């Protein structure tokens, strides 16, 4: 069990507050053509309220010429942030904690850089591609350890889960890596990952019963998600048998293009109806919203996986800077 997981287990059951952690860049490491790891450091991180394996945080980047003093703090931080003028409002983006070392006051975040050479990519990716040590930024996260969704943690398989299926594109790689490296030795399942290049494949510590399958788009201009969908279809056939299973509750079609639309649904692992309805297979899907929508339909409608046993998260939407 990792130090961070142990910290979470010892945590209080009281709901967390969210606080600003002023930090600085302690290290920067290139992981592949399209990934870079930034290590953030600060004594304040010793008190970070780590909640689980796919822990989400907010990264707050000061505008050029500004400092972390511009980042609003306290209970009303979000309203204060919204009210700030564009020229001073810090850039805010959501990321997953790849690793947390409380004893060192350090936290790793892996950034996806794909598309920067073509003029794409958001401000946080551009920042991560060139930032040097000592640069000060702010992280927003829970103020006490614990577990569950109040901590920004979605990985919570029900007690009935005996087999796992994780699937995602490059934006989900940090979360999937943290999850699979925390799995118990007896875990069984398949992890399907789609990345831009062969150099973006990573080596993770996984249990013997878990297989990681990498799909690479490469230079063939394969549509985003096409290889992932094929890999998931094959994995489901192995785990569930052929598709088109009858007798299951179909999922509703989700509007992912409307104003304020968000593709995000995670069953509550502690709810009685979840354990009653969920089967032995648990699915965790994250990445581009259009792709994840199709994968969810494939699992529930075509292969009969109970909808209460599928967590799905649209991290981003093709054609939009952020969801």
C-alpha positions in Angstrom: 0.0 0.0 0.0 1.4 3.4 -0.9 2.0 6.1 1.6 -0.7 8.2 0.1 -3.3 5.4 0.2 -2.4 4.8 3.9 -2.9 8.5 4.5 -6.3 8.4 2.9 -7.4 5.4 4.9 -6.4 7.1 8.2 -8.3 10.2 7.2 -11.3 11.8 8.8 -14.8 11.1 7.6 -15.7 14.8 7.9 -16.3 16.5 4.5 -13.3 18.4 3.3 -13.0 22.0 2.7 -10.9 23.2 -0.3 -7.9 25.3 0.1 -5.2 26.9 -2.0 -1.7 25.4 -1.8 1.0 27.8 -2.9 3.7 25.6 -4.4 6.7 25.8 -6.8 8.0 23.6 -9.5 10.6 21.3 -8.0 11.3 19.2 -11.0 10.4 18.6 -14.6 10.8 15.3 -16.5 9.9 14.4 -20.0 8.2 11.0 -20.1 7.7 10.7 -23.8 7.0 12.8 -27.0 3.6 13.9 -25.6 4.0 13.7 -21.8 5.9 15.7 -19.2 5.8 15.2 -15.4 5.9 18.3 -13.2 6.8 17.8 -9.5 5.3 20.5 -7.3 6.9 21.1 -3.9 6.0 23.0 -0.7 5.7 22.4 3.0 2.0 23.1 2.7 1.6 19.9 0.7 2.4 17.8 3.8 -1.2 18.7 4.8 -2.8 18.0 1.4 -6.0 16.0 1.8 -5.3 13.1 -0.6 -8.4 11.1 -1.2 -7.7 8.3 -3.6 -6.0 6.9 -6.7 -7.6 9.2 -9.3 -7.5 12.3 -7.1 -8.4 15.5 -9.1 -7.0 19.0 -8.3 -7.2 22.4 -9.8 -4.1 24.0 -11.2 -4.1 27.8 -10.9 -1.6 29.6 -13.2 -1.1 33.4 -12.7 -1.3 35.5 -15.8 1.9 36.8 -17.3 3.5 39.4 -15.0 1.2 38.4 -12.1 1.9 36.2 -9.0 0.2 33.6 -6.9 -1.0 36.4 -4.7 -3.7 36.9 -7.3 -5.1 33.4 -6.6 -8.3 33.9 -4.4 -8.5 31.8 -1.2 -11.1 31.0 1.4 -14.6 29.7 1.2 -15.6 32.1 -1.5 -12.6 31.5 -3.8 -14.7 30.4 -6.8 -17.0 33.4 -6.8 -14.0 35.7 -6.3 -12.2 34.0 -9.2 -15.1 34.4 -11.5 -15.4 38.1 -10.6 -11.8 38.9 -11.5 -11.0 40.8 -14.7 -9.7 38.7 -17.6 -6.3 40.2 -17.4 -5.7 39.2 -13.8 -7.8 36.0 -13.5 -5.5 33.0 -13.0 -5.9 30.2 -15.6 -7.6 27.3 -13.9 -7.5 23.7 -15.2 -8.2 20.3 -13.7 -5.6 17.6 -13.5 -5.1 14.2 -11.8 -2.5 13.6 -9.1 -0.1 11.0 -10.4 1.8 10.5 -7.2 1.8 12.1 -3.7 4.6 12.0 -1.2 3.4 13.7 2.0 6.6 13.1 3.9 8.5 15.1 1.2 5.8 17.7 0.6 5.7 16.8 -3.1 3.1 16.0 -5.6 3.5 14.9 -9.3 1.2 15.9 -12.2 1.6 14.4 -15.7 0.7 16.8 -18.5 -0.3 15.9 -22.1 1.5 18.0 -24.7 0.0 16.5 -27.8 -0.9 19.1 -30.5 1.4 21.9 -29.3 3.5 21.6 -32.4 0.4 22.2 -34.5 -0.6 25.2 -32.5 -3.1 23.4 -30.4 -3.2 22.6 -26.7 -4.3 24.7 -23.8 -2.5 27.2 -21.7 -1.6 24.7 -19.0 0.0 22.3 -21.5 2.0 25.2 -23.1 3.1 26.2 -19.6 4.2 22.7 -18.7 6.2 22.4 -22.0 8.6 25.1 -21.0 8.3 25.8 -17.2 11.5 25.7 -15.2 12.3 24.9 -11.6 11.3 27.5 -9.0 8.2 28.8 -10.8 5.4 29.5 -8.3 1.8 28.5 -8.9 -1.1 27.3 -6.8 -3.0 24.1 -6.5 -6.5 23.8 -5.1 -7.5 20.6 -3.3 -9.1 19.1 -0.2 -7.8 20.3 3.2 -7.9 16.9 5.0 -7.4 13.2 4.0 -10.4 11.0 3.4 -12.0 9.0 0.7 -14.8 9.4 -1.9 -16.2 11.8 -4.4 -16.1 14.8 -2.0 -12.4 14.5 -2.4 -12.6 14.5 -6.2 -12.0 10.8 -6.5 -14.1 8.7 -8.9 -12.4 5.2 -8.7 -14.7 3.2 -6.4 -15.5 -0.3 -7.6 -18.4 -1.9 -5.8 -17.8 -4.9 -3.5 -19.2 -7.2 -6.2 -16.4 -6.4 -8.7 -14.2 -9.4 -9.6 -13.0 -8.2 -13.0 -12.0 -4.7 -14.1 -12.1 -2.9 -17.4 -10.4 0.5 -17.7 -10.3 2.4 -20.9 -9.1 5.9 -21.9 -7.1 8.1 -24.2 -3.9 10.0 -23.4 -5.7 12.5 -21.1 -6.7 9.6 -18.9 -3.2 8.0 -18.7 -2.2 9.6 -15.4 -5.4 8.5 -13.7 -5.2 5.0 -15.1 -1.6 4.7 -14.1 -2.2 5.7 -10.5 -5.2 3.3 -10.3 -3.6 0.2 -11.7 -0.4 0.7 -9.7 -2.6 0.7 -6.5 -4.6 -2.4 -7.3 -4.2 -5.4 -5.0 -2.2 -8.4 -6.1 -5.3 -10.5 -6.7 -6.9 -8.0 -9.1 -8.0 -9.2 -12.5 -8.8 -7.2 -15.6 -7.9 -5.4 -18.8 -6.7 -1.8 -19.3 -7.1 -0.4 -22.8 -5.1 2.8 -23.6 -4.9 4.9 -26.8 -1.9 7.3 -27.2 -0.5 9.4 -30.1 2.9 7.6 -30.5 4.8 4.5 -29.6 7.1 6.6 -27.4 4.1 7.6 -25.3 3.6 4.1 -24.0 4.5 3.7 -20.3 5.6 0.9 -18.1 3.4 0.5 -15.0 3.6 -1.8 -12.1 0.5 -4.0 -12.4 -0.7 -7.2 -10.8 -0.1 -10.4 -12.8 -3.8 -10.7 -13.5 -4.1 -7.3 -15.1 -3.2 -6.8 -18.8 -2.4 -3.3 -20.2 -3.1 -3.0 -23.9 -1.7 0.0 -25.8 -3.1 1.3 -29.0 -1.0 3.8 -31.0 -2.6 6.2 -33.5 0.8 7.0 -35.0 1.1 8.9 -38.3 -1.8 7.1 -40.0 -4.2 9.8 -39.0 -6.5 7.3 -37.4 -9.6 9.2 -35.9 -9.2 9.8 -32.2 -10.8 6.9 -30.3 -11.2 4.5 -33.2 -8.5 2.2 -31.9 -9.6 2.5 -28.3 -13.1 1.5 -29.3 -11.9 -1.6 -31.1 -9.7 -2.6 -28.2 -12.6 -2.2 -25.7 -14.9 -4.2 -28.0 -12.3 -7.0 -28.0 -11.8 -6.9 -24.2 -15.5 -7.0 -23.6 -15.9 -10.1 -25.8 -13.2 -11.8 -23.7 -14.7 -10.6 -20.4 -18.4 -10.9 -21.1 -18.8 -13.0 -24.2 -20.3 -11.9 -27.6 -22.3 -8.6 -27.7 -26.0 -7.9 -28.2 -27.0 -9.3 -24.9 -30.7 -9.0 -24.1 -32.5 -8.3 -20.9 -30.4 -5.3 -19.7 -31.5 -1.8 -19.0 -30.3 0.4 -22.0 -28.6 3.7 -21.3 -30.2 6.9 -22.4 -28.4 8.9 -25.1 -26.5 11.8 -23.5 -26.3 15.2 -25.2 -22.6 16.1 -25.1 -22.8 19.2 -27.4 -25.5 21.3 -25.7 -24.9 24.4 -23.6 -23.4 23.2 -20.3 -23.5 19.6 -21.3 -21.3 17.3 -19.3 -20.7 13.6 -19.8 -19.9 12.5 -16.2 -21.6 9.8 -14.1 -20.0 7.7 -11.4 -22.0 5.2 -9.4 -21.8 5.6 -5.6 -20.0 2.4 -4.5 -21.6 2.6 -1.1 -25.2 2.8 -2.3 -27.3 -0.3 -1.7 -28.8 -0.3 -5.2 -25.3 -0.3 -6.7 -24.2 -3.5 -5.1 -27.6 -5.1 -5.8 -27.6 -4.1 -9.5 -23.9 -4.4 -10.3 -22.4 -7.6 -11.6 -18.8 -8.9 -11.4 -17.4 -6.5 -14.0 -16.7 -2.9 -13.2 -15.9 -0.4 -16.0 -14.0 2.9 -15.7 -14.0 5.0 -18.9 -12.4 8.4 -19.3 -11.2 10.6 -22.2 -12.8 12.5 -25.1 -16.6 12.8 -24.4 -17.8 11.5 -27.8 -15.6 8.4 -27.6 -16.6 7.7 -24.0 -20.3 8.1 -24.9 -19.8 5.3 -27.5 -17.9 3.1 -25.1 -20.5 3.4 -22.4 -23.2 2.4 -24.9 -21.0 -0.6 -26.0 -20.6 -1.8 -22.5 -24.2 -1.4 -21.3 -26.4 -1.8 -24.4 -24.3 -4.3 -26.3 -22.6 -6.4 -23.6 -25.1 -6.2 -20.8 -22.9 -4.6 -18.2 -25.2 -3.1 -15.5 -25.2 0.7 -15.8 -24.5 1.0 -12.1 -21.2 -0.8 -12.7 -19.8 1.7 -15.2 -18.1 5.0 -14.3 -17.7 7.3 -17.3 -16.1 10.7 -17.5 -15.8 13.0 -20.5 -12.5 14.8 -19.7 -12.6 16.9 -22.8 -14.6 17.4 -26.0 -13.1 17.5 -29.4 -13.2 21.0 -30.8 -13.4 22.7 -27.4 -10.7 24.1 -25.2 -12.3 22.7 -22.1 -15.5 21.2 -20.9 
